[in-house]
Amino acid sequence: MGSNEGAVPLATEISPRPLDQRVPRIPPGQRVTDKWPVLHYQEPAPYNLAKWDFRVWGEVEAPVRWTWPEFTGLPSTTITSDIHCVTHWSKVGNVWEGVHVREVLAHVRLKPSALFVMVHADPGYTANVTLAELDQDDVLFALRHNGAPLAHEHGGPLRLVLPSLYFWKSAKWVRGLEFMDHESPGFWEQAGYHVRGDPWLEERYGGEVRVTMQAARSRALRDGRRVSS
């Protein structure tokens, strides 16, 4: 057996999980595959990119919108990461090309209350994450995978890639970010999947929202901030 001397101990309640806390490389209960299984509830029709847009709204000073030429004209980055599906498969060494999440955030003025994010995607799909989970070094909006345009069945033309959480959080066909002052379960979370989804803790199902709408509104009132309906 190999020695664990010098290994960083795995923290249980850490969010977001940094790279040095994603150990072992393959989380518990996962098996590595060279394939990329296609798993989703439903998919949108092929896009007319002349009508496509990406929007940011919610707890922001002003909404932001990009057309397809505007979004794809943002600076590009390349990131290599592993992905871990809640259905127990992992695919390692994926090379993604796209727009880093911080490039998008640089164009948005967030309110101090914007601690949570609802990721919106077609067709009517959502996934909830925290701002801290979204705003990480290896998170991007992917346009290409392993040198080729992202295939439609894998979320093309654009999908979120958020490697620190189970892959359902990396929404396919992503169309926008809604910033929130509270946490609300997304599509699969409402169906019973874990509200956070940390692969190293095997958070596949269950969990509770970290800040409810009622708690967020009460906090705002205590701070003397205006509460929207």
C-alpha positions as CSV (number, residue, x, y, z in Angstrom):
1,M,0.0,0.0,0.0
2,G,1.2,3.5,-0.8
3,S,2.0,6.0,1.9
4,N,-0.4,8.9,2.6
5,E,2.4,10.9,4.1
6,G,2.3,14.5,3.1
7,A,-1.3,14.2,1.7
8,V,-3.7,17.0,2.4
9,P,-6.5,15.7,4.7
10,L,-9.9,15.9,3.1
11,A,-12.1,18.5,4.6
12,T,-15.7,17.5,4.9
13,E,-17.5,20.8,5.1
14,I,-15.6,22.9,2.6
15,S,-17.2,24.8,-0.2
16,P,-16.0,25.5,-2.8
17,R,-13.5,22.6,-2.8
18,P,-10.1,23.7,-4.1
19,L,-7.9,21.6,-6.3
20,D,-5.7,20.4,-3.4
21,Q,-8.8,19.1,-1.6
22,R,-10.0,17.1,-4.5
23,V,-8.3,13.9,-3.3
24,P,-8.1,11.2,-4.3
25,R,-8.3,12.2,-8.0
26,I,-11.2,9.8,-8.6
27,P,-13.9,10.4,-5.9
28,P,-15.4,7.5,-3.9
29,G,-17.9,5.4,-5.8
30,Q,-16.7,6.5,-9.3
31,R,-15.2,4.5,-12.2
32,V,-13.2,6.0,-15.0
33,T,-14.4,5.7,-18.6
34,D,-13.0,6.8,-21.9
35,K,-16.6,7.2,-23.2
36,W,-18.8,10.2,-22.7
37,P,-22.3,8.9,-21.9
38,V,-25.2,11.1,-23.0
39,L,-27.6,11.6,-20.1
40,H,-30.3,14.2,-20.0
41,Y,-34.0,14.5,-19.4
42,Q,-34.7,16.3,-22.7
43,E,-32.9,18.5,-25.2
44,P,-33.7,21.6,-27.1
45,A,-34.1,21.8,-30.9
46,P,-31.0,22.9,-32.9
47,Y,-30.3,26.6,-32.3
48,N,-30.7,29.6,-34.6
49,L,-27.6,31.4,-33.3
50,A,-28.9,34.7,-34.7
51,K,-31.6,34.5,-32.0
52,W,-29.4,33.1,-29.2
53,D,-28.4,35.2,-26.2
54,F,-26.8,34.9,-22.8
55,R,-28.3,36.9,-19.9
56,V,-27.3,37.8,-16.4
57,W,-29.9,39.3,-14.0
58,G,-31.2,39.2,-10.4
59,E,-29.1,40.6,-7.6
60,V,-27.0,42.8,-9.9
61,E,-26.9,46.6,-10.4
62,A,-27.9,46.2,-14.0
63,P,-28.8,43.2,-16.2
64,V,-26.3,42.2,-18.9
65,R,-27.0,40.5,-22.2
66,W,-24.7,39.1,-24.9
67,T,-25.6,38.0,-28.4
68,W,-23.8,34.9,-29.9
69,P,-21.2,37.1,-31.7
70,E,-20.7,39.2,-28.6
71,F,-20.3,36.2,-26.3
72,T,-18.0,34.3,-28.5
73,G,-16.0,37.5,-29.0
74,L,-15.0,37.5,-25.3
75,P,-11.4,36.4,-24.5
76,S,-11.0,32.7,-24.7
77,T,-9.2,30.3,-22.3
78,T,-8.3,26.6,-22.2
79,I,-8.7,24.5,-19.1
80,T,-8.0,20.8,-18.5
81,S,-10.2,19.1,-15.9
82,D,-11.9,15.9,-14.8
83,I,-15.6,15.4,-14.7
84,H,-17.6,13.2,-12.3
85,C,-21.2,12.2,-13.0
86,V,-23.6,11.3,-10.2
87,T,-24.3,8.0,-12.1
88,H,-20.8,6.8,-11.0
89,W,-18.7,7.5,-14.1
90,S,-15.7,9.8,-14.3
91,K,-13.9,11.1,-17.4
92,V,-10.5,12.5,-16.8
93,G,-8.2,14.9,-18.7
94,N,-10.9,16.8,-20.6
95,V,-9.6,19.9,-22.5
96,W,-12.1,22.6,-22.6
97,E,-12.0,25.9,-24.6
98,G,-14.3,28.7,-23.9
99,V,-15.0,31.8,-21.8
100,H,-13.8,31.8,-18.2
101,V,-16.5,32.5,-15.7
102,R,-14.5,35.5,-14.3
103,E,-14.5,37.1,-17.8
104,V,-18.3,37.1,-17.6
105,L,-18.3,38.3,-13.9
106,A,-16.0,41.1,-14.9
107,H,-18.9,42.6,-16.9
108,V,-21.4,42.4,-14.1
109,R,-21.8,44.6,-11.0
110,L,-23.0,42.2,-8.3
111,K,-24.9,43.4,-5.2
112,P,-23.4,42.4,-1.9
113,S,-26.5,40.1,-1.5
114,A,-25.6,38.1,-4.5
115,L,-24.3,35.0,-2.7
116,F,-26.2,32.3,-4.7
117,V,-26.7,31.6,-8.4
118,M,-29.4,29.8,-10.4
119,V,-27.9,28.6,-13.7
120,H,-30.5,28.7,-16.4
121,A,-30.4,26.5,-19.5
122,D,-32.6,25.2,-22.3
123,P,-35.1,23.7,-22.3
124,G,-36.3,25.2,-19.0
125,Y,-33.5,23.6,-17.0
126,T,-31.9,25.1,-13.9
127,A,-29.1,24.2,-11.5
128,N,-28.3,25.9,-8.2
129,V,-24.8,26.8,-7.0
130,T,-23.2,29.3,-4.7
131,L,-21.3,32.3,-6.0
132,A,-18.1,30.9,-4.4
133,E,-18.6,27.5,-6.2
134,L,-19.1,29.3,-9.5
135,D,-16.2,31.8,-9.1
136,Q,-13.3,29.3,-9.2
137,D,-10.1,29.1,-11.2
138,D,-11.2,26.1,-13.3
139,V,-14.8,27.1,-14.2
140,L,-15.7,28.2,-17.7
141,F,-18.4,28.3,-20.3
142,A,-17.2,25.7,-22.8
143,L,-17.5,26.1,-26.6
144,R,-15.1,23.3,-27.5
145,H,-14.1,19.9,-26.0
146,N,-10.8,18.1,-26.9
147,G,-10.2,20.3,-29.9
148,A,-13.7,20.0,-31.5
149,P,-16.8,22.2,-31.2
150,L,-19.0,21.0,-28.3
151,A,-21.6,18.6,-29.7
152,H,-25.2,19.4,-29.3
153,E,-25.9,16.2,-27.3
154,H,-23.2,17.3,-24.8
155,G,-24.6,20.8,-24.4
156,G,-23.4,22.6,-27.4
157,P,-23.2,25.3,-28.4
158,L,-22.4,26.3,-24.8
159,R,-22.3,24.5,-21.5
160,L,-21.1,25.4,-18.0
161,V,-18.1,23.3,-16.7
162,L,-17.8,23.3,-12.9
163,P,-15.4,20.5,-12.1
164,S,-15.6,20.7,-8.2
165,L,-19.3,19.4,-8.2
166,Y,-21.1,16.5,-9.8
167,F,-21.5,17.0,-13.5
168,W,-25.2,17.7,-13.5
169,K,-24.3,21.1,-12.0
170,S,-22.4,21.8,-15.3
171,A,-25.6,22.7,-17.1
172,K,-25.9,21.9,-20.8
173,W,-27.3,24.5,-23.3
174,V,-26.6,27.2,-20.7
175,R,-28.3,30.6,-21.4
176,G,-27.9,32.7,-18.3
177,L,-27.1,33.3,-14.6
178,E,-29.6,34.6,-12.1
179,F,-27.9,35.9,-9.0
180,M,-29.9,35.5,-5.8
181,D,-29.8,36.4,-2.1
182,H,-30.9,32.9,-1.1
183,E,-30.6,29.3,-2.3
184,S,-33.4,27.7,-4.2
185,P,-33.2,24.1,-5.6
186,G,-32.7,23.7,-9.3
187,F,-34.4,21.1,-11.6
188,W,-32.6,17.9,-10.5
189,E,-32.3,19.2,-6.9
190,Q,-36.1,19.4,-6.7
191,A,-36.2,15.8,-8.0
192,G,-34.1,14.7,-5.0
193,Y,-30.5,15.2,-6.1
194,H,-28.2,16.8,-3.5
195,V,-28.5,20.6,-3.2
196,R,-24.6,20.9,-3.3
197,G,-23.3,17.8,-5.0
198,D,-19.7,17.4,-3.8
199,P,-18.3,14.2,-5.4
200,W,-15.7,13.6,-2.7
201,L,-18.4,13.5,-0.1
202,E,-20.7,11.4,-2.3
203,E,-23.4,14.0,-2.0
204,R,-25.6,12.4,-4.6
205,Y,-29.0,12.9,-3.0
206,G,-30.7,15.0,-0.3
207,G,-29.2,18.0,1.5
208,E,-30.9,21.2,2.5
209,V,-30.6,24.7,1.1
210,R,-28.0,26.8,2.9
211,V,-29.9,30.1,3.1
212,T,-33.7,30.1,2.6
213,M,-35.6,33.0,1.0
214,Q,-37.2,33.8,4.4
215,A,-33.7,34.0,6.1
216,A,-32.3,36.2,3.3
217,R,-35.3,38.6,3.6
218,S,-35.0,38.8,7.4
219,R,-31.3,39.5,7.1
220,A,-31.9,42.3,4.6
221,L,-34.5,43.9,6.9
222,R,-32.1,43.7,9.8
223,D,-29.4,45.4,7.7
224,G,-31.9,48.1,6.6
225,R,-31.9,47.1,3.0
226,R,-34.9,47.2,0.8
227,V,-36.6,43.8,0.3
228,S,-38.1,43.1,-3.2
229,S,-41.3,41.1,-3.5
